Amino acid sequence: MKNSNVVRPLRRRAIATGTLSCCTPAALFTASAGSTPTDTALVVTGVLTVIIVAIAFLALLMPEDEKKAFVAAMNHLRNYLFPAKSKRVPMFDHDFDGIHELDNRVPPWFTTLFIATVIFGGFYLLDYHVFRTSKLSGDEYTEEVAIAELHRRIVMATEGQIDETRLTALKDPAALKRGEENFNKYCVSCHGGQGQGVVGPNLTDDYWIHGGGVKDVFTTIKQGVPAKGMISWQLVFTPKQLQELASYVLSLRGSNPPGAKKAEGQLYLEQDAAAMAPPDSSGAKKL
């Protein structure tokens, strides 16, 4: 009976030690060795969470005498970080107009937090600026832009090149639908949900500032109008997507939405009947 009582705590310690050894930061960082530097914060948070859970699990498996010692140590730490308020607070000798200054000391929890931030700052300096183990936000941005540019080139290669000199407005309902989706995602803040114009001009009338042909609209979207706050979209959309977006914009002509902005620019008379024709009745939506 005596041997079983001795073995039982030893077995509990073995289980708890094994749990802690499996949940060490080294084990977690080894498991996440293939992760990107942007996952570092999540890994550190996961490590701290696992350590806290492991400590709580270990406390549950402790024998009663060791558990009491652990609780006493925690109470001692709490009393240090959050000391009880004294009834009398010392004051400085000087006073000003009858106002006295209390000699309150800095709370220990604040001092401990400050020391922890200094230690963290040291590790951050070594990690990001000395050994450059992790990438700075600027380097991450440059890398993501390069990846996005590579992805755009791959998409452009699969879609094929578009001859802008022979550009025509698309009438395919599926293409117009894709153009509408991109318009609703990127253009409504300036041109409104129905193209009626908000900050940007009205896209539903016959007056255009930069030309109302499909080539003109394509070029305007592609190059943007920096003087009016419109960015260049050629790094966001592929030429095929620009054609779909320009075709959808032309499909809005004559829709006369409520609350449309007054006409701006010059009257544009389209010579290309194919570009001027409204979507057919096969399913293309005309707003």
Buried (B, 14 or more C-beta within 10 A) or exposed (E): EEEEEEEEBEEBBEEBEEBBEEBBBEEBBEEBEEEEBEEBEEBEEBBEEBBEEBEEBBBEBBEEEBEEEBEEEEEEEEEEBEEEEEEEEEEEEEEEEEEEEEEEEEEBEEEEEEEEEEEEEEEEEEBBEEEEEBBEEEEBEEBEEEEEEEEBEEBBEEEEEBEBEEBEBBBBBEBBBBBBBBBEEBBBEBBBEBBBBBEBBBBBBBBBBBBBBBBBBBBBBBBBBEEEEBEEBBEBBBBBBBBBBBBBBBBBBEBEBEEBBEBEBEEBEBEEEEBBEBBEEEEBEEB
